[in-house]
Structure formats: structure tokens, C-alpha cells
Amino acid sequence: MDPDVTVSEDLHGNGLWIVESGGRHTRKMKKTDPRKLADRLLHQLEARPPPLALLADLCSTIFEAPAWPGSEDSGRKEGVWMDTRMANFQCRQCGRCCRELNFRHQLPETDYQRWIQSGRNDILEWVAVHRRGENIISFSIWVVPGTLSFATECPWLRKTDIDGPWRCDIHDIKPEICREYPGTRKHARMTGCSAFQTNKHL
């Protein structure tokens, strides 16, 4: 952002303060939240893209994984490439991510439409559609049918036997957030993935 913009945490609430130039000799404080700040940063990045080498360095630091500038095989689209360091990842079917992590507000419309096209009304019954007027604004998953309450656990998770692994009854069509977990080695470590903790090859 501009050099005269600073961001500080609101210690008394869930938010942030942005201090920026408000005129020739004045500065003003504006309260925001992490999502609005992220939107603002994305806007700044789109308006003034930094060099790809700098973005690659940032990605390496943030995701704790090798990253570098590069382009697609066609050479037409340049971007940042990253080694997620998850090539040897193997799910241990411990069920922890399904039972303990909260991704219930992160259902993209593509999953919702995929379930409609597949005629999966059994899944759609567990989806809450949030609207503003006539427009759909977001989705929540695993809401007990006929209520406004979330299920205590994913309704599609099953134990194969008492001491056996867990399985997903909708594995072939499960939400994108489930299919992509964990995204990186750092993500696996931060969320306590048992495969990461016990697999020495990761």
C-alpha cells in the first residue's frame, strides 16, 4: 500500500485499524476487519503488481516451501510456482480434519451446483443457502435438515469398525475444501494432521 499507510491490531475487539493520510496535513483512523484488509491488499496488488521474484520470496516465507517465478508450458502465462512439499502425503483416515476442523462456511458455489447437477438432494438437505434479497451470497454445510443448527460432526463420516479407519460416504463428490486438505506441509502441521505428524518422509 502507500508508504503513509499503517495497519495495527485492535486489542479490544476483533478488528484492525488503518491509519492513512486524510488530507494535506491530517491523518485519519478507520476501523476494518481482516477480510476487508485482504480485499484492499488484493486490490493494491492488482493495481500495482510487484515483481514475480518478490512474490515468490514472499510465498516461500509464508508457506515455508520453495517458490519461484515461472510460466505455463505454453509460456504464455507467467506466475509463481510452489512446491507444496506434499508429494509423499498419504491420508491415514484418522478423521481428525472432518471431526475437529471448522470449514463449514467455506463452500463454493461450484460444489453446490455440482450437487444439484448430480441430483444429490441427500447432500443438499444439509446445506444452508444464505441470501440477500434475491441473491445468494454464501453457503454453509452440514446444517441439520429443518433446523438452523450445525451438526456436531460431518454427517458423511463413518467408522469402518471400532478400531478401524474413518471413511467418507461422499468421497467421490465431497466438498472442494475437503478434497484439497491439506494444501501445504505448513497447513498440515498447523492443523495437526496426523499423517504429517507421523510420516517421517513429509
Phi, psi and omega per residue, in radians:
M1 nan -3.095 -3.128
D2 -1.085 2.626 -3.076
P3 -1.028 -0.478 -3.076
D4 -1.580 0.168 3.130
V5 -1.701 2.264 3.042
T6 -2.210 2.659 -3.134
V7 -2.197 2.312 3.110
S8 -2.365 2.661 -3.103
E9 -1.345 2.476 3.024
D10 -1.504 1.837 -3.039
L11 -1.264 -0.248 -3.087
H12 -1.854 0.108 -3.130
G13 -2.854 3.045 -3.128
N14 -1.541 1.457 -3.114
G15 -3.043 -3.043 -3.114
L16 -2.411 2.761 3.034
W17 -2.007 2.324 3.015
I18 -1.859 2.197 3.087
V19 -1.879 2.130 -3.091
E20 -2.501 2.915 3.142
S21 -1.124 2.257 -3.136
G22 -1.920 0.064 -3.111
G23 2.951 -2.787 -3.065
R24 -1.182 -0.742 -3.078
H25 -2.237 0.237 -3.078
T26 -2.086 2.759 3.042
R27 -2.257 2.571 -3.123
K28 -2.260 2.670 3.116
M29 -1.874 2.384 3.133
K30 -2.327 2.209 -3.136
K31 -1.383 2.469 3.126
T32 -2.504 -3.061 3.075
D33 -2.273 2.911 -3.066
P34 -0.980 -0.636 -3.123
R35 -1.171 -0.756 3.126
K36 -1.151 -0.655 3.097
L37 -1.120 -0.734 3.110
A38 -1.068 -0.741 3.100
D39 -1.051 -0.714 -3.130
R40 -1.156 -0.743 3.120
L41 -1.101 -0.732 3.103
L42 -1.072 -0.704 3.106
H43 -1.073 -0.750 3.135
Q44 -1.126 -0.701 3.141
L45 -1.152 -0.642 3.113
E46 -1.241 -0.650 -3.113
A47 -1.265 -0.650 -3.117
R48 -2.375 1.344 -3.089
P49 -1.077 2.274 3.069
P50 -1.338 2.910 3.107
P51 -1.023 2.535 -3.122
L52 -1.055 -0.574 3.134
A53 -1.105 -0.667 3.104
L54 -1.180 -0.751 3.102
L55 -1.074 -0.681 3.126
A56 -1.114 -0.715 3.097
D57 -1.095 -0.727 3.111
L58 -1.096 -0.775 3.125
C59 -1.077 -0.716 3.118
S60 -1.047 -0.721 -3.134
T61 -1.228 -0.826 -3.055
I62 -1.187 -0.801 -3.039
F63 -1.664 -0.019 3.116
E64 0.923 0.822 -3.109
A65 -2.608 2.629 3.130
P66 -1.077 2.356 3.102
A67 -2.467 2.603 -3.078
W68 -2.703 2.702 3.048
P69 -1.244 2.574 3.120
G70 -2.994 -3.062 3.139
S71 -2.429 2.878 3.086
E72 -1.141 2.912 -3.138
D73 -0.960 -0.556 3.141
S74 -1.279 -0.304 -3.135
G75 1.358 0.099 -3.052
R76 -1.583 -0.506 -3.053
K77 -2.082 1.986 -3.138
E78 -1.602 2.670 3.130
G79 -3.016 -2.868 3.121
V80 -1.873 2.245 3.112
W81 -1.843 2.540 -3.081
M82 -2.445 2.412 3.015
D83 -1.553 1.906 -3.086
T84 -1.240 -0.198 3.132
R85 1.076 0.570 3.139
M86 -2.060 0.311 -3.077
A87 -1.070 -0.545 -3.112
N88 -1.693 0.161 -3.102
F89 -1.157 2.334 3.049
Q90 -2.379 2.098 -3.138
C91 -1.095 2.357 3.127
R92 -1.680 0.051 3.120
Q93 0.952 0.713 3.106
C94 -1.368 -0.345 3.121
G95 1.391 0.021 -3.062
R96 -1.094 -0.778 -3.112
C97 -1.073 -0.637 -3.122
C98 -1.303 -0.568 -3.032
R99 -1.619 -0.454 -2.979
E100 -2.055 -0.482 -3.106
L101 -1.501 2.547 -3.062
N102 -1.915 1.742 3.070
F103 -2.031 0.456 -2.929
R104 -1.245 -0.300 -3.140
H105 -1.833 0.248 -3.033
Q106 -2.008 0.656 3.100
L107 -1.553 2.070 3.084
P108 -1.344 2.765 -3.134
E109 -1.107 -0.451 3.141
T110 -1.076 -0.668 3.086
D111 -1.157 -0.775 -3.134
Y112 -1.028 -0.817 -3.130
Q113 -1.175 -0.613 3.116
R114 -1.098 -0.693 3.126
W115 -1.229 -0.611 3.074
I116 -1.121 -0.848 -3.112
Q117 -1.126 -0.491 3.132
S118 -1.534 -0.031 -3.135
G119 1.172 0.502 -3.104
R120 -1.546 1.199 3.118
N121 -1.135 -0.449 3.116
D122 -1.119 -0.598 3.083
I123 -1.370 -0.753 -3.083
L124 -1.063 -0.469 3.098
E125 -1.063 -0.422 -3.090
W126 -1.709 0.193 -3.117
V127 -1.903 2.299 3.038
A128 -1.739 2.260 3.133
V129 -1.808 2.103 -3.117
H130 -1.734 2.245 -3.069
R131 -2.127 2.662 2.940
R132 -2.162 1.772 -3.010
G133 1.200 -2.176 3.130
E134 -1.568 -0.145 -3.019
N135 -1.676 2.385 3.017
I136 -1.397 2.236 -3.098
I137 -1.926 -0.443 3.118
S138 -2.951 3.036 -3.140
F139 -2.342 2.616 2.988
S140 -2.203 2.531 -3.105
I141 -1.984 2.734 3.107
W142 1.099 0.834 2.995
V143 -1.666 2.187 -3.068
V144 -0.981 2.184 -3.093
P145 -0.910 2.335 3.112
G146 1.417 0.080 -3.136
T147 -2.297 -3.136 3.024
L148 -1.952 0.280 -3.056
S149 -1.806 2.465 3.059
F150 -1.323 2.532 3.003
A151 -1.162 2.583 -3.129
T152 -1.169 -0.517 3.078
E153 -2.447 2.882 3.080
C154 -1.001 2.220 -3.085
P155 -1.243 -0.138 -3.077
W156 -1.812 0.092 -3.125
L157 -1.596 2.278 -3.102
R158 -2.299 2.568 3.002
K159 -1.582 2.264 3.134
T160 -1.212 -0.655 2.983
D161 -2.816 -3.135 -2.994
I162 -0.983 -0.806 -3.100
D163 -1.814 0.089 -3.065
G164 -1.528 3.138 3.136
P165 -1.296 2.905 3.041
W166 -1.541 2.712 3.059
R167 -2.376 2.737 3.133
C168 -1.815 2.141 -3.123
D169 -1.259 -0.258 3.112
I170 -2.104 0.606 -3.026
H171 -0.921 -0.746 -3.060
D172 -1.255 -0.256 -3.073
I173 -2.376 0.359 -3.081
K174 -1.174 2.859 -3.081
P175 -1.038 2.683 3.135
E176 -1.002 -0.702 -3.110
I177 -1.066 -0.547 3.106
C178 -1.359 -0.725 -3.100
R179 -1.121 -0.561 -3.031
E180 -1.625 -0.049 -3.126
Y181 -1.389 2.451 -0.281
P182 -1.439 2.578 -3.052
G183 -1.268 -0.667 -3.113
T184 -2.490 2.971 3.086
R185 -1.043 -0.735 3.120
K186 -1.084 -0.753 3.121
H187 -1.035 -0.760 3.124
A188 -1.068 -0.775 -3.110
R189 -1.164 -0.762 -3.089
M190 -1.157 -0.510 -3.099
T191 -1.749 0.148 3.018
G192 1.261 0.523 3.140
C193 -1.070 2.193 -3.071
S194 -1.183 -0.486 3.103
A195 -1.151 -0.682 3.108
F196 -1.188 -0.696 -3.077
Q197 -1.214 -0.524 -3.015
T198 -1.892 -0.252 -3.095
N199 -1.615 1.885 -3.078
K200 -1.225 -0.253 -3.106
H201 -1.436 -0.198 -3.118
L202 -1.392 nan nan
